[in-house]
Amino acid sequence: MSLLAGGGIAAVLGLISLIFWWSDFLAIIRGALPVFLLLGGALAVYVGFDEIQDKIREERKRQDEELEKAKEEIESAKAEAERYREELDKLREERK
């Protein structure tokens, strides 16, 4: 209950102070706005750069997985070709 009362009193005092010192408040806002824009822009650039790096990592990982899969398919095709070659050699031996 005391927290609610203290919050109400603080809100009323803040509103009264804002009314009396409105020009000072605007001066602070005018001074702080460029700094906020600069910091916000720098944060946006950093987050965008990080997102691009994540996409590049994901793409590399996907390409590596595809490469691994292709290598496995090549190995299985080589093994199958070898098996066919051996079968062909057996058939040639039987014909002789």
C-alpha positions as CSV (number, residue, x, y, z in Angstrom):
1,M,0.0,0.0,0.0
2,S,2.8,2.4,0.9
3,L,4.5,1.6,-2.5
4,L,1.3,2.6,-4.3
5,A,1.0,5.8,-2.4
6,G,4.7,6.6,-2.9
7,G,4.4,6.0,-6.6
8,G,1.3,8.2,-6.9
9,I,3.1,11.0,-5.0
10,A,6.2,10.7,-7.2
11,A,4.1,10.8,-10.4
12,V,2.3,14.0,-9.2
13,L,5.6,15.6,-8.3
14,G,7.1,14.6,-11.6
15,L,4.1,16.1,-13.5
16,I,4.3,19.4,-11.5
17,S,8.1,19.6,-12.0
18,L,7.6,18.9,-15.8
19,I,5.2,21.8,-16.0
20,F,7.4,24.3,-14.2
21,W,10.6,23.3,-15.9
22,W,9.2,22.5,-19.4
23,S,11.9,24.6,-21.3
24,D,14.7,22.9,-19.4
25,F,13.2,19.6,-20.1
26,L,13.1,20.4,-23.9
27,A,16.7,21.6,-23.8
28,I,17.7,18.2,-22.3
29,I,15.7,16.4,-24.9
30,R,17.3,18.5,-27.7
31,G,20.7,17.7,-26.4
32,A,20.1,14.0,-25.8
33,L,18.4,13.3,-29.1
34,P,21.5,13.3,-31.3
35,V,23.3,11.0,-28.8
36,F,20.3,8.6,-28.7
37,L,20.1,8.6,-32.5
38,L,23.9,7.9,-32.8
39,L,23.8,5.1,-30.3
40,G,20.6,3.6,-31.7
41,G,22.1,3.7,-35.2
42,A,25.3,2.1,-34.0
43,L,23.3,-0.7,-32.3
44,A,21.2,-1.3,-35.4
45,V,24.4,-1.5,-37.6
46,Y,25.9,-4.0,-35.1
47,V,22.8,-6.1,-34.9
48,G,22.4,-6.1,-38.7
49,F,26.1,-7.1,-39.2
50,D,25.7,-9.9,-36.7
51,E,22.5,-11.1,-38.5
52,I,24.4,-11.2,-41.8
53,Q,27.2,-13.2,-40.2
54,D,24.7,-15.7,-38.8
55,K,23.1,-16.1,-42.2
56,I,26.6,-16.7,-43.7
57,R,27.4,-19.3,-41.1
58,E,24.1,-21.1,-41.6
59,E,24.6,-21.1,-45.4
60,R,28.1,-22.5,-45.0
61,K,26.8,-25.2,-42.6
62,R,24.1,-26.1,-45.1
63,Q,26.6,-26.3,-48.0
64,D,28.9,-28.4,-45.9
65,E,26.1,-30.8,-45.2
66,E,25.2,-31.0,-48.9
67,L,28.9,-31.6,-49.7
68,E,29.0,-34.4,-47.2
69,K,25.9,-35.9,-48.6
70,A,27.3,-35.7,-52.1
71,K,30.5,-37.3,-51.0
72,E,28.5,-40.2,-49.4
73,E,26.5,-40.6,-52.6
74,I,29.7,-40.7,-54.7
75,E,31.2,-43.3,-52.4
76,S,28.1,-45.5,-52.6
77,A,28.1,-45.0,-56.5
78,K,31.8,-46.0,-56.6
79,A,31.1,-49.1,-54.4
80,E,28.2,-50.1,-56.6
81,A,30.3,-49.6,-59.8
82,E,33.0,-51.7,-58.3
83,R,30.4,-54.4,-57.5
84,Y,29.2,-54.3,-61.1
85,R,32.7,-54.5,-62.4
86,E,33.4,-57.6,-60.3
87,E,30.2,-59.2,-61.5
88,L,31.1,-58.4,-65.1
89,D,34.5,-59.9,-64.6
90,K,32.9,-63.1,-63.1
91,L,30.6,-63.3,-66.1
92,R,33.6,-62.9,-68.5
93,E,35.5,-65.7,-66.6
94,E,32.5,-68.0,-66.9
95,R,32.2,-67.4,-70.7
96,K,35.8,-68.5,-71.2
